[in-house]
């Protein structure tokens, strides 16, 4: 009886390990898709407003993806140098509910600090507001601006 139990347990352990590996892979792929989308929504319009080349966009995309993944893993804000400024990315995590119904809510916070060029700034914000009006109205994307 013990031998049968051990064999079944080993089978279950192997299945659990495989499931865990597949889950981790899917989570990693999902994070990459989210990071790509954030780049397309927030960083690329800024780059277009500052008239950078496609080569620079691709280099910044690669850097952005690495930094965004590190922020996700380390839960530490990090900065990405961008033309005429810097981009800071961080994650705010909120846990709510009570045991056994606890939920985690993660929000990406992307801050772009740029040297003040009114026309570029206005072009960037207008492009975001027009292109992502639905996300803004649904509360999925918040844009706030300050001039210091």
Secondary structure, 3 states (H helix, E strand, C coil): CHHHHHHHHHHHHHHHHHHHHHHHHHHHHHHHHHHHHHHHHHHHHHHHHCCCCHHHHHHHHHHHHHHHHHHHHHCCCEEEEECCEEEEEEEEEEEEEECCEEEEEEEEEEEEEECCCHHHHHHHHHHHHHHCHHHHHCCCCCCCCCCC
